[in-house]
């Protein structure tokens, strides 16, 4: 659900509220109880809640295990470097 920012026009209090996109905007300020709360224009944040929200959820095939594939690469040897032929590349 999106996280919206609000600011009270009466007291200046700012706060965030987690609401459905279809929900009506809040109008009563929680700090001063005046009906002067206005939604701020900002990039709405959102929360991924529940189990199963991982980087691999919407990937398929060889892209699925990104973390594992980056650790399988063969590092260059410390001595000699690439110019000395110690990296495993065909020179």
N, C-alpha and C positions, 0 to 999 in steps of 0.2 A: 504494500500500500504506500502511496506517496506521503511524504512528510512535508507539510506546508508551513510557511513562516507567516506569522501575524504580528501586527503592531497596533496598539491602542492609540487612537487619536486624542483621547482625553488625558491619559497619564503617561503615555510613551512606552509602556511596558511591551516587551517583545517576547514571544514564545513560539514554539513549534507544536504542531498537532498532526497526528497520524490519522488520515481520513481516506475514505474511498474517493475515487475520482468523481463519482456521481453524487457525493454528499454535498449538502448546502454549506456555504462558507459559515464559519463561526462569527457571531456578532457581539456576544457578551464577553467583556474582558474578565479574565479570572482574577486579576489583581484589584481592580476597582469596581467591578460589576456594572460598568456603564456599557450601553449598546454602541460602542464606538470602535470595535475591533475591525481592522481591515487586513485583507490578505495582501502580503507583500509580493511584488513581482520578482521572482528569483527562480533559479533552476531547482525544480522540485527533486528532493532526494527520495530514495525508496529503500525499503528493507527487504532482503531476501530471508524469509522466515521459514523454518521447518527443516527437515532432513533432506539431503540429496542435492544441495546447491554447491556443486563443485565445478571446477574448470572443465571437466571432461563430460559434463552432462549433455551438451549439445554438439559434440564432435563425433565424427565417425572414422572408422578405418584406422590408418596410421597416425592420424592427428589426435587420437583419443588419449594417448599417454605422453603428453608433452614433457612432463618433468622427468620421466624415466629415459626418454630418448636423448635429452640433453646431457645426462650423466654417463651415457654409454659411449660418447665420443672419446677417441684416444688422444690424450694430451701429448704435446710435443715433449721430447726429453729435455731435461734441464741443461745437459752438456751438449754442446755442438750447435744447438738451435737449428733452424731451417737451413741456413747457409752451409752448415757442416754436414747435412744429410741425416741428422739425428732425429728428424721429425716424422719419419715414416713416409714422406712423399717421394715419388720417383723423380730424382734430379738428373 
